[in-house]
């Protein structure tokens, strides 16, 4: 079987390996036999688990047809963590310097096997001869898990780190773990100690080692709190009772959770509030900080654990003049007054230096080393520059993200950061030598991260036949005996055959466009999904956490680097997004720039970060009149007496003075509103209930709820005057005309006959434009031959993405997975529906679109049914 090209071969692995050569393809026959040398039981257990995940129960057997061998070869592979992976006609040979290298060999093999293609004889796997080892022996990454309530999300994050060959993981639980000391101080998504320990042990099973992490000074929003031991933004470190009754018992219990560890990271950064207060009380801030560190260090050292803390409270801003260059975060000057503690804390405490700007040199890192400390270095979104600088000095590194799962998975800003760091720490020479190579590395980092997070977890196909359906209705289905006729499949992704040549397309309704006039009284903007962002000013200086619109006669924004700026054309089209480090953006002719400061809150800047080039933005005045950009579709409620009310939003939190529409599938099935308003239930076009001063109304499956806040006096009054039985319709205003919403939606309903008893349905969906996730696109309606009708809500970001864009899925969904069609440069999601009654034929599929589908369009690209 033919070899694959080197570029294609390299694209299967991340971090990019040092040596990789193509070899003849491997034909993998199930079941698989795994043989492991003595001392490699743990990597072999991981391999068996991964093979079962990929190929199903029974994929591994002692007398398997294909053999995978794990062996130790320290004489041939002399570097720590070095390994080789070689495929042949006989199977796969994994060799390693030690057990740690064997774990990395297993993870690389899993990346290779995920590229397997089903053929009649088994699975065809690209052949490879690979040899690899890391640049740095210490590669760590921190997971900010203090606000992550779901154990599966944390485990998926650990899967990603292990796939990226991260050696250590610092998982911060924050105050989530329920402690015996006082169960009542746990906050957020609570975990029992046993549940938290199971997550840590899962990370160990992947071949990584944990670093314990808990804030033990400031950052009480991510730490345990209990008066009188915590106050004024931190621990009351002047009291011995704080340690005996609070700090030490917590440390002891968290050591139980993390198990045997070499390091315990206790944070201790950004304790501004605490030390400012202590200084105001006349307390010796530096003395108290030294005392605190000594107490925590002695407690941990007695248990064989090394204390790690952040560096910033030990440097003062004036150090910049002494070093002749930037020092990074320096929070030890007035009024905190803690920098003097640096000369007095124990030298066996590890100082974790953090600096997030990409620079040629980091003199403060060298300064801390000269003081006699072991130093770690931690970058953020652009890790290459600091990691390379640290590597040249044999300084360990720990990547950071500062946002937790699952949110970090769906962010185009944060999503690739783990992959950036992994490549920089493992093999920095694979990236361009320039100071900021991240933009060039981005496409490969996105591909690797997407495969790890959003790829299908199995390659099994639950059917003896594959029915390739015709979404466009122009051709009859194609039936393939599976896997006997696998070679006839036009395309195959993750073990599922598809035919993308039969797509159905329902384009978005077009709207008007106009340039924003100079001096227009802009008050707010509407982003995709009718997400409203209030402006804090026009053509004025940008303040803390403010959003300013810059337009003619301004030529440039004149802003600093601490923000996010979005350039928008005269037609309302997003031209580009400049994030932290940019600033002073030119104003497009006839267009405008949205500029949001990245302050302590940063909510408006974060919303701008989600925009993509090609998306559309509209500008409005305070009265809701459209001033410029792209005219969005606006919804109206038509009431008796020819009265119409303009809606202010759909399926979102109700703001003061707003009228909202709530559709089936929103939230937990209720509006989630407070009692300060009026809510009207409409079913099949008729009012069935008018609820005044109630709120949180149940949303009917065959209708909707109109919800007006009391602040919208005219709208609330109009709703309160309705009576059961009154007719209420929804109207869509687009392109200068209004039409009945129900009629517009009916014209874009998709349907397709199936008429087969299937176990699983695979539906590939995409949109033309984008909106705010998880906006409802519509319902997938499945009608079975016995009259049963099932509905599956389809949501933007969870079940469909813009075709060809770099938008990331919104949340991890077991029922949806990502397909990347590389030649067509398309990324799309597959909805995988498991039929609860596979013996009953599936008669027909339909998509009943929601209003969002009119605004952004949708496509059914392919559909395949697995038939018994």
N, C-alpha and C positions, 0 to 999 in steps of 0.2 A: 504494500500500500504506500501511496506517495507521501513524501515529507511535506510539512508546511514551511512557509517562509520564516526567516528569523524574526522580522518585525511582528508577524502574526503570533509567533510563538512567545515572544517577549510580552506581548499584550495580555497573555494569560496569567502572568505572575505580578505580584506586588508585595513588597518592594521589588523593583527591577533587579534581577540577579546579576552577578558579576560575570558568570560564564554560562552560556546556553547555546547548544547546537541542536539542530533538528535531527531526528532519527526516523526510521520507518514507523508508520502508525502502528499502534498497539490494538489488537482485537481482544477486547475484554469479554471473557465468557463467565457467566454466573453459574454457580456461586464462586466466591473468591476465597482463597486460602491465605491466611496471614501467618507468617512465621517470624518470630522475634528472638533475638539473642538474649542471653541472660542480662538483666539490668535494664531492659527496654520494655518491661511490662506496661508501664504507664503510656508511653507513646503508642504501643500496639493496641491498648484498650481504646484510646482515642481514635485510632484508625478504624477499628471495627465499628465503633459508634458512627463515625462519619460515612462509612460504606453502607451501613444499614439505612441511614438517613437518605442517602442519594439513590440507592437502588432497591430499597424496600426490605421487608422481613425476609429472611432466608438468603440474603445476598452474601453472607459469610458462612463458610462451613469448613470443618477440619480437612475434608477431602475435596476442596474446591478445584475448579478447572483452571483458574488463573491464579498464579502464585505471586504474592507480594512479600518480599523479605526485608526485614529490618536488621541491620548488623552494625557493629562497632568497628571502626578502623582508625584508631588514634595514631598509628604509625604513618598511615598514608595521608590522613586529614589532620594536620598538626595544629590548626588554629581552633581556639575555643568557639563552639557552636557551629563549626564547619560541617557541611553535609553535601552529599551528592544524591541525585535522582536520575536513574537510568531506566528507560523502557526497552524491552526487547520482545521478540516473539514468545519468549517463555513467561513474560510477566514484567514485574517491576522490582528493581533493587534499590533500596534506600540504605545508604551508609552514612555514618556520623562519627564525629570526634568523641561525643559523649551523648548522654540521654537528651540534653537540651537541644543539641543539633538534630537529634532524631525527631523531636517534636516539630522543629521547623521543616524537616523533610516531609513529615506527614501533612502539614498545612500546605506546602507547595504541591504535593500530590493531589490534595483535595481541590486546589485551584485548577489543576490540570484536568481532573476527572469531571469537573463542572462543565468542561468544553466537550464532553463525550456526546457522540451522535448515535442514535439508535439505528442499527442495521439488522438485516435478517438474522445474522449469526450471533449478534450480541451488541456490544457497544464499541464504536470506533473512537479511539483516543489519540490525539496528536502525540507523535513520538518525540522524545527529548533526551538529551544528555546535559544535565545541569549540575554545576558546582557553585557553591555560594557560602559566604561567611559575612559577619557583620563588621562594620568599621569600629563601632563602639560596643564594648561588652555590657555597658549599663545603659539601657534604653527603657525609660519609664513613661507612663502617661497617666494623667489624673482624670478621673471621671467625677464631675460635680453632680453627684447623685442625691444631694440633700432634698431635692424637690421631686424626685422620681418615685411615683407610688407603685410602679409595676415591676415586679421581679423579672418578668420576661424581657422588658426593655433593657434592664441592666445586663442581663445575660447576653442579649444581642450585641450590646456595646462591648462586652468582653469577647464575644466571638470576633468582632471587628478588630480589636486590638491583637488578638492571637493570630488572626489571619495576616496582620501586618507585622508579625514577628516582634511584638513589643515584649520585653523580658519581664518588666514589673508593672503592675497596675495599682494605682492609688485611688481606691474607691471610697469617696467621701459619703457616708450615710447621713451625716448631719444628725439632727435630733429624732430621726425616724425610728431608731431601734428602741423597743420597749425594754427598759432596764428594770432589774429587780430593785435597785436603789429607790426608785419612785416611778412607777409606770405612768403617772400622770404628767411627767415632763416631756414625754414623747409627743412630737408634732408631725403633721404632714401625713404621707402615706406610710402608716406604721408597719414595721416588720418586727416579728418576734426575734429573739436572739438566734433561735434555731433557723428561721427563714433567712436571716442575714448571713449566718454562717454557711448555709447551703449555697448562697450566691458566691461567697468567697471561695468555697471549695470547688465550685464549678469553674471559676477562673483558674484554679490550680490544675484541674483536670485537662485544661487546654494547653498546659505547659508554661504558665506564667506564675510569678510569685507576687503575693500581695504586699503592699505598703499600707499599714494602718493610717487612717487620716481622720482627724477630728479637730475642729477649731477650739482652742483652749486659751483664748484671750479676748479677742474681739469678734466681729462678725456674728453677733448673737442671732441674726436671722437664719444662720445655718449652724446653730449650736444649741446645746441644752441651756435652758434658763430656769432659775429657781431663786427667788429672793429668800434670804438676804445675800446669797452667794453671787448673784449677778445683778448688776445695775449700771446705769450710765454707759451702756453700750459694751460692757465687758465683765470679766470676772473681778470680784472684789479681792484683789491679790494682796491687800494689806492684812488680811485676817488668816490666822492659822486654821481656823475652823473651816474656811473655804476649801482647804486642801483635804483635811481629814474627813469631812462629811460630804464633800461634793466632788472635787477634782480627782482624788485618788480612787474612790469607789467607781467613778465612771471609767477611768483608765483601766482599772482591773477588769471590768465587765467587757469593755471593748476589746481588750486583749483576748478574752475568751472567744469573742465573735471572729476576730481575724485569725486566730490560731497562731502557730509559730511564725513570727516575722522578724526580720532584721532591722526594719526601720518603722518608726511611728512619726508621721508628719502631724504636728500640732498647730499648723497655721501661724498664728500670732502676727498677721499682717494687718495693716490699715486700722489699727486700734486708735484712731484719732479721738473719738469721743471720750473714751476711757481716760487716756492720758492727758487730754485737755482738761477734763474735770479734776483729775488728781493734781495737776499743776495749779489749777485755780484754788484748790483746797490747801495749797502750800505743801503738798506731799512731794517727797523726792522721787520723781517719776523713774529716773534711771535706776536708782537703788531698788525700787520695787520690781522693776522689770528683771534685773539681775537675780533678785531673790526668787521670783517666779520661775525663771528658767532653771535655776539651780535645783529647785524642789522637783520640778517635773523631770528634769534630766536624771536626778538621783533615783527617783522612783523607777524610771524605765531602765536605767543602767543596771539596777539591782536585778532586773529580770532579763538581762542580756539583750536589750533593745536600744537602738541608737535614736536619739532625738533629732528630728529635722524641723526647721522653722524657716519662714520667709525672712528676707533680709531687710525690708524697707524701714523698719522702726529703728535700725541701727545706723542709718546714714542721714546726714543733714544736707539740705540743698547746697550749702556753701562748699561742699566737697568738689563741686564741679570746677571751681577756680583752682583748687589744689591739683586736680588730676588733668586739667586742661582739656576736658571733653565731657560729654553727657554721662551722667551717673545712673540714670533711670530713676525709678521710684525712690524717694528719699523723704520719709515721713518722721524722721527723728529730731527735726529742728523745732523751734518754738511754734506753737505753744505746747507741743507734746513733750519736748525736752528729754528724749530717750537715747539720742545718739551716743552719749557718753557710756552707755552700757556695753558697747561693743568691746572695749578693752578689758572688760571684767567678766564676761560670761565664759563658761568652760569651753576650752578649745576642742573638746570632743563633740560639741554640738555642731551639726551640719547646717550651714547656712545656704538656703535655696534662693539664689539670685534670680529675680524675674525682671525682664525688660522686653517690651513688645515691639520696639521699632527696629527695622532692618538697618544695621549700621556696619561700617567697616571695622570698628573696634568697640570694645566694651571695657573701658579702663576700670570701672568699679568692680568688675569680676576679678581682675588681677589684684586690685587693692585688697579685696576680702581675703584672697589667697595669701597675700603678703602678711596679713595679720595672724596667720597660723591656722586658719580654719580649712576644713574640707568644705568645698563649695559645689553645689549643683547649679545648673543653669536651666531656666525655664522660659521658652518662647511662647508665642500665642499663634496668631493667624499666619505669620510669615516666618516660619521656624528656621529656614536654611541658614541665614546669616549668623544667628547666635549659636546654632548647633555646630556649624563648621568652626566658629571661633573657639568654642568650648572643646571640640575634638582635638584641635591643635595643641591644647593645653592639658589633655587627658582629664577633662572635667566632665563628670556625669551629667546627663541631661534628662529632663522630664517635661514632656509636652503638656500643654494645658488647652482647655477649650472654653471654660467658664460659661457653659450652658449645658444642661443635662439632657439625657434621653427622656422622651423621644424627640423633643424639639430640635436637638442638634442634628438629628438624622435628616430632617427635611429642609435645612437651611443651606442655601448655596454659599453663604459666607462661612459657616462653621462645618458643613458637611465634609469638605475635602481636607480639613486641617489634620486629621489623624493620619491620612495618607501622606500628606506633605512631611509631617514629622517622621513618619516611619521610613520614608525614603532618605531623608536627611541623616537620620541616625544609623541606618543600615548600610547604605551605599550612596553617599552624597555625590560621588563622581559620576553617577548616571544622569544627574541634572546639570544644566548649564552652569558654568562657573561664576556667573554674575551674582551680584549681591541679592537680587530678588528674582529667583528663577521660578517662583510659584506660578505666574501666568502661563509659562511654557509647559509646566508640569500638569497644569489643571486638567486637560482632557483625559490623560491617563489616570490621574488621581480620582476623577469623577467615575470613570469606568470601573476601576478597582473597588471603590467604595460602594458603588451601586450594586455590583455583583455580590458583595458580601452582605449588604443590608437588604436589598430588594429582590435578589434573584430567587427563583423557585427553589424550594428546599429539597425537592426530590427530582429524579429523572424518570420515575415510574409513570406508566400510562395505564389507567384502569379500564382497559377494554380489549376485546379480541378483534374489534374493527374500529377504524377511525373514519368518521363521517365528516368530510370537509364540506361545510355548508356554503351557501351563496348569499351573503348579506344583501347584494344588489338585486336579487331575485331574477337575474338574467340567465342563470345556468342551473341545471340540476346538480344535486350534491354528488360528490365523488366519494366512493367507498373504497377504503384500503384495508386489506387484511393486515393485522398488526401483530408482530413486526415483520411478517413475511414480505409485505410490499412497502416497507419503510423507505426504500430507495426511490419510490415513485412520488414521495411527498415533495411539493414545490419548495417548501421551507420547513425547517425543524428548529424549535427552540425549547431548550430544557426538557427534551424528550417528548415534546408534543408536536405533531405535524400541523401545518397551517397552509392555507392558500390566500395570499394577500392580494390576489388579482381580482377579487370580487367585492370590493369595498362599497359600502353605502355611505353617502355624504349628505348632510343637512347643514348648509352654510348658515352663518350668522346673518341676522337682519342688518342691513346697512343703516348708518346714521349720518348726520350732517357733521361738517367740520368748519371751523373758522378760527382765524388768528385772534389772539388776545390783544385788544386795543390798549394803547399806552394809557396809563392812569386808570384802568378799569378797577372798580372797587371790589377786588377779590376778597372773599371771606372764607371760603373752604374749597377743597378739591374732592372730586370723586375718583377713586382708584378702581381698578377692576373689581367686579363684585359689588359695586355701589358702596364701597367702603369709604366713609366720609372722614376726612381729616381736616380739622379746623386750622386755619392759618393764624399765626401769631403776629403777622405783619407783612407788608409789601414794600420791597425796596428799602429796608431798614437794616440796622445792625442786628445780627443774629445773637440772641442771648442763650442762657442755659436752658437746654431741652426745648428750645423754640423751633418752630417750622416757619420759615420765611419764603415767600415767593418773590423771585427776582425777574423782572421783565423790563422792556423798553420804558424809559430811556437808559436804563442801566446797561452797561456793556459787559461787566463782570460782576460776580457776587461779592468779591472782596472779603471772603471768609477765610478762617484759619483751617488747619488740617483736621480739627476734631469734629467731624461730622460726616454726613452722607448727602450727596448732591445728585439730583436726577435732572438731566437735560431733556426737555420736551419740545418737539417741533411745533410749528404753527398749526398742524393738523391734530395735535394732541397725542402724537406718537412718541413713546419713550425712545430717545436716541442712545442714551448710555447712563450708567450709574457709576459714580465715583465715591468710593468709601473712605474710611479713615486713612489719612495720609495725603488726601488730595486738597480740595479747597480752591477758592478763587476761580470758579468755573466761568467760562464765557457764556453769555446769554445768547441762545440761537435767535436768528432774525425771525420776528413774528411769533416766536415761542417764549418759553420761560424756563426757569430753573427752580426746582423745589429743593430747599436746603434745610436740613434738620440737624441740630446739634446732638452729639452723642454725650449726653450728660448722665447724671446719676440715675435718671429714670429711663431716658432714651427710647420711649415707646414709639414716638413718631419716626425717629431715625430707623428703628428696627422695621417699621412697616415699609419705609421706602426701600430698605434692603431686599424686600421680597419682590420688587418690580423687576421686569425683564425688558430688554430692548424689543420694540414692536408692540408692547402693550399700550393701551389708550387711557388718557387722563382728561378729565373735564374740570373746568373752573366755574364757580358760581359766586354770586353775591349773597349777602345775608338774607335776602328775601327768597333765595332759591332760583333766581334767574340765571340761565346759562350764559356765561360771558365768553367762553372760548375753549379751544381744544376740541375733543371729540364728544359729540352729543350722545350721552348714554340713553338707553331705553328707560323710560320712566313709567311706573305702574300707577294706575288710578283705580279707585273703587267707585263704581257707578251705583248710586242709591236711588230709591224711588223719588219721583219728582224731578228727574233729570239733574240731580245734584251729584257732583263728582268731588272726590277728595284725593289729593295727591299723596301717595305713600312715600314715607321717608326711608324705608329700608325693608329688607326681606331676610327673615331667618337670622336675626342678630339680636343682641341685647337692646332693649328699648331704652332710648335716652330720654331725658326730660324734654317734653314738648314734641315728641315724635309719634307718628302713626306707622305701625309696623304690620307686615303680613307674615304669618306663621303657617308653614306648610307641613304636611305629614313627613315624618322623618327628622324633624328638628329636635335637637337635644334629647331629652328623655321622654318625648311625646307630649310635653307640656310647654307653655310659653315661657315659663320661668320668670314672669314679671311680678312686680310688687302690687299692692292693692290700690295704688294711686292712679286709677284710670278706669277705662271702660273697655270691655272685650266682647266681641260679637262672634258667635260661632255660626258658620255658614256651611251647609251640607247640600250638595246637589243644587246649588244656586239659590237656596232659600235659607233665611235666618232661622235657626233653631233655638238660640239662646242669646240673651243680652245680659251680661254680667257687669254690674256697676260696683266699683270699690272692692273688687275681689282679686283678680290676678291669678297667674299660674294656671291658666285654663288648659284643659285637655284638648289636643288637636285631633279632630276627627280624621279617620282614614280616607273618607270620601269628600273632603272639603278643606276648609282653612279657617283661621282665626284672624280677625282684624283687631288690633290692640292700640288704643290711643291713650297716651299719658295725659293726666289732668292739665299739664302745662300747655297742651295743644287744645285750648279751650273750644274753638269752633269745631274741630274734628271730634273731640270727645263728646261734645253736645250732639253732633249729628249722629254719632253711633248710639248714644243713649236714647235717642228718639225712635230707633228702629224697633220693630215688633216681630215676634215669631211669624214666619210665613212671608215676610217681605222679601222681594227679589233683590239680590246683590250680585253684581258682575264685576269682574276685573277687566280693565282696559290696558292696553299697551300703547304708549306714545313713543314713536320712533320715526326719525326722518321727517318730522313735521306733520305726521298724521297719527290718528288713533284707530285701533282696531280691537275687536273682541279678543281677549287673551285666550279664551278656550278655543276659538276658531284658529288662531295663529298656532297654538300648540298642536291641534289636531292635524294641521297641514304638515307637521314635522314628526309625526308618529311613525316609527319604524316597526315592521312586522315581517316575520319569516317563518314558513312552515318547517317542521322538523320531522314529525311522524316516525319516531324511532324510540325504542326503549334504551335510554342511555344512563350510564353511571355518573358521568361527569360532563359538564359543559365548559368549554374554554372560549371566552368572548374577548376579542381584542378591541379596545376602545381608545379614542383620542378626541381632542377638541381642536378647533381652529385657533381660538384665543384663550386667554387665561382669566381667572377670577380669584376670589379669596377662598381658600379651602376652609372648611369642607362644604362648600356650597352644593346644594342639591341639583343635580343635572336632570334627574327623572327617576322613574322606576323601571327596572327590568321585570317584565311580567312573563311568567312561565305558565302556560296553560297545558294541562295534561289531559289525556284521552278520557279519563273518568270524570272530567268536569272540575277537578281541583285547580285552583289558581293560586300561584305563589308570587310574592312580590319581594324584590331585592332593591333597596334604595341604592342609587348610583350617585357617588359624590365626586366632585372635582378634587383632584389631589389624592384621592383614595382609590378610585377606579378608572380615572381617565386623566391624561396630561396633554398639554399642547403638543401636537405632532411636530417632531423635529427640534423641539426646544431643549434647553438644559434644565428645565424645571424639575425639582426633585419631588417624589411622593410626599404626602403630608404626614401620614402615620403608617406604622407597620401593620399590615392587614394580612392575616393568614389566607384570606380568600382572593388576594390579588398579588401579582408579581410582575417584575419589569422585564421587558424584551428590548434588546438593542439590535436593530437592523443596521449593521455597520456600513454596508455599501450604500444604503439609502439614507444614512445619517438620521435615522428615526429612533426615538425612544418612546415606547408606549407600554401601557399596562394591560395585563391579561386578568380578566375576572374569571376565577375558577369556582364553579358552582357544583357542589356535591348533591346529587339527587337523593333525597331521603326515601323515595319509592322508585328505585330503578326498574322494577318489574312493570310499572305503568308507563306506557309510551308518552313521550313529550310531544304534544301536538303542534304547539306554536310558540314562538318567542315574540315579544313586543318590547319596545322602549316607549314609555309614555313620558315625553319630555316635560321638564319644569321650565319656568321663565328664564332661568340662567342659560339653558340650552339655546334660547333664541338670541341671547346676547353674544355667546362665544362659539356657537355652532357645535356639532358633534359628528363623529364618524364611527361606523362599525367596520373595522378594517378586515377582520377575519373571524370565523367561528368554526369550532371543531367540537364534535360530540364523540365521546368514548362510548362505544356500543358493546354490550356484553356478547 
